[in-house]
């Protein structure tokens, strides 16, 4: 049986990794005033320049049920007997419910609410690909994937909460307080609910200091990682900061470390100089 592994463009993987793990994607739409583009075709710098110029965030348009149906049918037309689709957290977007609605009208299409975003989705999709390679059935892959959702650790260190405020995910009071005190918060995705919330610790100082403090907090909060794979994902970041994080994760014992750049959908909500480490927190 041929099984396709699929996700939305919010998986934030570059073309070479999508090809390596044979993951298909369907893109969100990015709206910049009167212009539209597909996620994956717009560089994050274009988004940040647009916000600086207009004071507004680019808008993102979730994929509707009809688009999912067409997309799933196109994968079936490629000769796949089943599809396992890893969707952006239902607490963040309507995409997941639209995908599930389309899948309910089709045979052998399984949709997983990853309760995550960015390369948190990638972790789950790559794990799904490995299950395909082991010869498991679509139902078995779906059930194992569903059980592992709660072990996915996704979090980010932010330079500013301005983009979260503009996107309606941060209150005015929190935004003003963070800016006034020069706080660089860490945002964690709750793997049980799929919702984002700030961490308890408040970080200050240079981006290097704030990011490295966040990395230590994250490793402390989620101390039993599956060390086979970790992502360092960022909207923009100096090379020395990325390399310092990479060196720390290597020191911890992570085997495969991928540096990836966040796509347009994620970047427009988190803003520039946002960096996260993402891994499964369930040991081997």
C-alpha positions in Angstrom: 0.0 0.0 0.0 1.3 3.4 -1.0 0.9 6.0 1.8 1.4 9.8 1.4 2.6 11.9 4.2 1.2 15.5 4.0 1.0 18.8 5.8 0.3 22.5 5.3 3.1 24.9 4.3 3.2 25.9 8.0 5.4 22.8 8.5 8.3 25.2 7.7 10.6 22.7 6.0 12.8 23.7 3.0 12.4 21.9 -0.3 15.4 19.6 0.3 13.9 18.2 3.6 10.4 17.9 2.1 12.0 15.8 -0.7 14.2 13.8 1.7 11.2 12.8 3.8 8.7 12.7 0.9 6.3 15.1 2.5 3.7 16.8 0.4 2.4 20.3 1.4 -0.6 22.5 0.6 0.1 26.3 1.0 -1.6 29.0 3.0 -2.3 32.3 1.2 -0.5 35.4 2.3 -2.3 38.8 1.8 -0.2 42.0 1.6 -2.7 44.8 1.1 -4.0 44.3 -2.5 -1.5 41.6 -3.3 -1.6 37.9 -2.6 1.1 35.2 -2.6 1.5 31.6 -1.5 3.3 30.7 1.7 6.7 29.4 0.6 7.0 32.0 -2.1 7.4 35.1 0.1 10.6 35.9 2.0 10.1 36.9 5.7 12.0 40.2 5.0 9.2 41.2 2.6 6.7 40.6 5.4 8.6 42.6 8.0 9.2 45.5 5.5 5.5 45.6 4.8 4.6 45.8 8.5 7.3 48.5 9.1 5.9 50.5 6.2 2.2 50.1 6.9 2.0 49.4 10.6 -0.2 46.4 9.7 0.5 42.7 9.7 0.1 40.7 6.4 -3.0 38.6 6.6 -3.0 34.8 6.2 -5.9 32.9 4.6 -6.6 29.4 5.9 -7.2 26.6 3.4 -10.8 25.8 2.9 -12.6 22.5 2.7 -12.9 22.5 -1.1 -9.1 23.2 -1.5 -8.3 20.3 0.8 -10.6 18.0 -1.2 -8.9 18.9 -4.5 -5.5 18.5 -2.9 -6.2 15.1 -1.4 -7.7 13.9 -4.7 -4.5 15.1 -6.5 -2.5 12.9 -4.1 -4.8 9.9 -4.8 -4.3 10.6 -8.5 -0.5 10.1 -8.0 -1.2 6.5 -7.0 -1.4 6.8 -3.2 -3.9 4.5 -1.6 -4.0 6.5 1.7 -3.0 9.9 3.1 -1.8 10.8 6.6 -2.1 14.6 6.9 -0.5 16.5 9.8 -2.4 19.7 10.3 -1.6 23.0 12.1 -3.0 23.2 15.6 -6.8 23.6 15.6 -6.5 26.1 18.4 -4.5 28.4 16.0 -6.3 28.0 12.7 -9.5 26.7 11.1 -7.4 24.7 8.7 -7.5 21.5 10.7 -11.3 21.4 10.9 -11.5 22.1 7.2 -9.1 19.3 6.4 -11.0 16.9 8.7 -14.3 17.8 7.0 -12.8 17.1 3.6 -11.2 13.9 4.8 -14.6 12.7 6.2 -15.9 12.6 2.6 -13.0 10.5 1.3 -11.6 7.0 1.7 -8.4 6.4 3.7 -7.6 10.1 4.4 -6.5 10.6 8.0 -6.0 14.0 9.6 -4.0 14.6 12.7 -4.4 17.7 14.8 -0.7 18.2 15.7 -1.6 20.8 18.3 1.6 22.4 17.2 3.1 24.7 14.5 6.1 25.2 12.4 8.7 22.4 12.7 6.7 20.9 15.6 4.5 19.7 12.7 7.6 18.5 10.9 8.7 16.4 13.8 5.4 14.6 13.7 5.3 14.2 9.9 8.9 12.8 9.8 8.0 10.3 12.6 5.0 9.4 10.4 7.3 8.8 7.4 9.4 6.5 9.4 6.3 4.5 10.4 5.4 4.2 6.7 8.9 2.8 6.0 8.3 0.2 8.7 5.3 -1.1 6.8 2.6 -0.1 9.2 -1.0 0.4 8.0 -2.5 3.8 7.7 -4.7 3.2 10.7 -1.7 2.1 12.8 0.3 5.2 11.8 -2.7 7.4 12.6 -3.1 5.9 16.0 0.6 6.0 17.0 0.8 9.6 15.7 -2.2 10.7 17.7 -0.7 9.3 20.9 2.6 11.1 20.3 1.1 14.5 19.8 1.3 15.4 23.5 5.1 14.8 23.5 5.9 17.4 20.9 7.7 20.4 22.5 7.4 23.6 20.4 8.5 27.0 21.8 10.1 30.2 20.7 12.1 33.1 22.1 10.7 36.5 20.8 12.6 39.7 20.5 9.3 41.6 20.7 5.6 40.9 21.2 4.5 43.6 18.8 3.6 41.2 16.0 1.6 39.0 18.5 -0.3 42.1 19.6 -1.1 43.2 16.1 -2.3 39.6 15.3 -4.6 39.7 18.4 -2.6 37.1 20.3 -1.3 39.5 23.0 -3.1 42.1 25.0 -2.2 45.8 24.9 -1.2 45.8 28.5 1.2 42.9 28.0 2.6 44.4 24.9 3.3 47.8 26.6 4.7 46.1 29.7 7.0 43.9 27.7 8.3 46.9 25.7 8.7 49.2 28.7 10.7 46.6 30.6 12.6 45.4 27.5 11.4 41.9 28.1 12.1 39.2 25.5 9.5 36.5 26.3 9.5 32.8 25.4 6.2 31.5 24.0 5.3 27.8 24.5 2.7 25.8 22.6 0.7 23.7 25.1 0.8 20.2 23.5 -2.5 19.2 25.3 -4.5 22.2 24.0 -2.5 23.5 21.0 -2.7 27.0 22.4 0.2 29.4 22.8 1.2 31.0 26.2 4.2 32.9 27.6 6.7 31.1 29.8 7.0 32.0 33.5 10.5 33.4 33.2 11.2 36.8 31.7 14.4 37.3 29.7 16.3 40.5 29.1 19.6 41.6 27.5 21.0 41.0 24.0 19.4 38.5 21.6 22.3 36.1 22.3 21.7 36.2 26.1 17.9 36.0 25.9 18.0 33.1 23.4 20.6 31.1 25.3 18.6 31.7 28.6 15.5 30.5 26.8 17.3 27.4 25.5 18.4 26.5 29.1 14.8 27.0 30.4 13.4 24.9 27.6 15.8 22.0 28.3 15.0 22.3 32.0 11.2 22.2 31.5 11.4 19.4 28.9 14.3 17.3 30.2 13.7 13.9 28.5 14.2 14.6 24.8 14.2 12.1 22.0 17.8 13.1 21.0 17.5 11.7 17.5 16.2 15.0 16.0 15.8 18.6 17.0 15.0 21.7 14.9 16.4 25.2 15.4 13.8 27.3 13.6 13.9 31.1 13.2 12.2 34.0 11.3 15.5 35.8 11.3 18.6 35.5 13.5 22.3 36.4 13.5 24.5 33.5 12.4 26.5 33.5 15.7 23.2 33.1 17.7 22.1 30.1 15.6 25.6 28.5 15.9 25.7 29.0 19.7 22.3 27.3 20.0 23.5 24.5 17.7 26.6 24.0 19.8 24.6 23.8 23.0 22.2 21.2 21.5 25.1 19.2 20.3 26.6 19.3 23.8 23.3 18.0 25.2 23.6 15.0 22.8 21.1 15.7 20.0 22.2 13.6 16.9 20.5 15.3 14.0 20.1 19.1 14.2 18.4 21.0 11.4 18.5 24.8 11.1 15.3 25.9 9.3 13.8 29.3 8.5 10.2 29.9 9.4 7.8 30.4 6.5 5.6 33.4 5.8 2.6 32.3 7.8 4.5 31.7 11.0 6.9 34.7 10.5 4.2 37.3 10.1 2.8 36.4 13.5 6.0 36.1 15.5 8.0 38.9 13.9 11.8 39.2 13.3 14.4 37.7 15.6 12.2 34.9 16.7 14.1 31.6 17.3 12.9 28.3 18.8 14.1 24.8 19.5 11.6 22.0 18.8 11.9 18.3 19.7 9.9 15.3 21.1 10.1 15.1 24.9 9.6 11.4 25.2 13.1 9.9 25.4 13.9 7.2 22.9 
